[in-house]
Amino acid sequence: MKLRNVLIVVNDIEKSKAFYKDLFGLEVILDNDGNVILTEGLVLQDAAIWKKFINQDVIRENNATELYFEEADIEAFAEKLEQYHEPIKYVNRLMEHSWGQKVIRFYDPDGNLIEVGTPM
């Protein structure tokens, strides 16, 4: 068995595609009416479709999962976040852990938690 993708629920597919392309360079592999597969195995699904599947409301900013990315030039990425045309909601701005890794945590436009850290 292999893990093939990670799916996150979003309210606005077009806005989310732009967010992940602009900030992370992810490209669309497949766009299928409310289901979008991006490079690196990230799948975006329209919240209305997801609600029908699980028959429950989506809980935003639940902090139960995190998308983790690595970036060697994290200072440049932090500046890119600051310059992004939409406001970014931070959990923590650029910081350094006791073991030397620098990280930044924030939410995507739909409250999915993201961490970007320097490679270990």
N, C-alpha and C positions, 0 to 999 in steps of 0.2 A: 504494500500500500504506500502511496505517496501523497503528501499534502501538495495540492496543485495551486490553490489560490487562497487569498484572504479577502472576504467580502465585507464592505462597509456600506451602511445605509445613508443615503443622502437625499435631501429635499429637491435639489436643483442639479440635475445631471450636467448640464452645460457649464454651470458655475464651478462644479467640482472638477470637471475635466480640465478647465482652465487653471484652477488652483494647483492641481497636481502636475500639470505640464509646466506652468510658469515657475513654480518653486522647486520641483524635483526632477523636471525633464521627462516625466512619464508620458508615453505616447499611447494613443488608442490602438488596440489590436483588433477589437471587435466592438461594434456599437449595435445593440440589438434591442431597440425599443424599451428603454428603462433598465437595461443591463449592459454595462460597459466593462470590458476587460482592458486593463492598462498593462504596459510593460512592467516587469518585476513582480507580476502575479497579483496585482491589486485589482479587485473587482468593485465597481460602484453599482449599487442597486437603488432604484427609485423607492422612496419610503412608502409610497402607496402600494407598490407591489409587495414589499416586505410585510407590511401590515396585513395584507390579505393572506400571505403564507402562514404567519404565526398567529393571526387573529388577536393581536395585542398592540398596544401603543409602543412606539419607539421611545426609549429613555435616552435623552441626550445627555452628554457630559457625565456618563455613568462611571467613568474612570475604572472600568473593569478590564479594559484591553488598551493596548497601545501599539501604534505603528512605529517601528524603529528603523531609522535610516542612519547611515554613517557618512560623514563628510570630513575630509582632511582639513579643508580651509573653513572651519566653522565660524570664524570671525566674519568672513565674507558672506557666509550664509545668514548670519545674524543680521548683518546690514541689509541683505536682500529682503529679509522679513520686515525690517523697519521701513523699507521703501515700498512694500507691496501696496497696491492701490486700494485694498480693503483693510480695515483694521484687523489686527491679529490679537486674539485673546490668549495671553500667556499664562502658563502654570508657573514656570520660572524662566526668566531670561537667562542669557548665557552665564553659566556657572561652572566651577571645577570641583569634581568630587575629590575626596581624600586620596584616592588611588591614581589621580592625575588625569582622568578622562574629563573633557569638557563636554557639556550637554546643554541643550535648550529644549524646553517642553512647551507645547502650545496646542490649541485646538484647531481643527479644520473648520470650514464654515458651518458644518453640521454637528459640531461637538465631539468629533472623533479625536481622541488624544494621540498626539504625535510627539516622538522624541527624536532629536537629531543629536548624534554624539560623534566625537572623534574616534577613529578606529583604535581598537585596543590591541 
